[in-house]
Amino acid sequence: MASCLQKMEGDDSVLLRVTHSNLNTFTAHIRFSLQLTVEAVKDKLWKKCGTSVNSMHLELYDDARNKIADLSDNSKPLEFYSPLDGFRLHVVDLDPSSVTAGGWLEDTSLVEKYTISDEAYNKRDGTFRKYKEKLTSQIPSPVEAKIPDTYIEDLCVNIKVGSRCEVEPGAKRGVVKFVGRAEALGPGFWVGVQYDEPLGRHDGLVKGVRYFECPPSHGGMVRPEKVKVGDYPERDLFEEDEI
């Protein structure tokens, strides 16, 4: 595929790279008709870079950075200066009070910033700071949000070590092996269960603390509300098999 800079046979336009004397970061590739007058080219450029037609001087450079010509005659067509695709058209802004002068359009440090003292800002309503303070005041403090050590202790009254049980979710059956606090897991009461099947996560050792003994992958530590004690015999693995 031919390059976009390659001129096609019969094409009466040219693709030029445009730069600006006051805008170091400005560059654009613009296609111009060769029949456009220099004044028409300037009119097209001021809409791109902000320099007025009367304050604009144009310089043409080849792709080797050599200056080819000054486009000083506004009445001449662009083709008079024999530009080729890839040449550079440099805009020189002659107006010292131009909007582009001194880097105003590029250097944000030159723009005067709005400032306000903390005292004045604090007196205002509807600011982000006021919103943040209101939001923070509605969040419970760590003391208020702390779960008491007696959390769901009442649910453990009927859960005794050695009782058969069923644990949700999954209706997993097993034997209660531990009832009490487990600081490693969090505040409140916990129930340790030895499952009948290898449906657990450990052997009773949790985060380096031994709460009970059971075969590997048969142990679980759950909250009391997940445990129901009663007549939950060990399931016969073959009771649902077809004959």
Buried (B, 14 or more C-beta within 10 A) or exposed (E): EEEEBEBEEEEEBBBBBBBBBBBEEBEEEBEBBBEBBBBBBBBBBBEEBBBBBEBBBBBBBEEEEEEBEEBEEBEEBBBBBEBBBBBBBBBBBEBEEBBBBEBEBEEEEEEEEEEEEEEEEEEEEEEEEEEEEEEEEEEEEEEEEEEEEEBBBEBBEEBEEEBBBBBEEEEBBBBBBBBEBBEEBEBBBBBBBBBBEEBBEBBBBBEEEEBBEBEEBBBBBBBBEBBBBEEBEEEEEEEEEEE
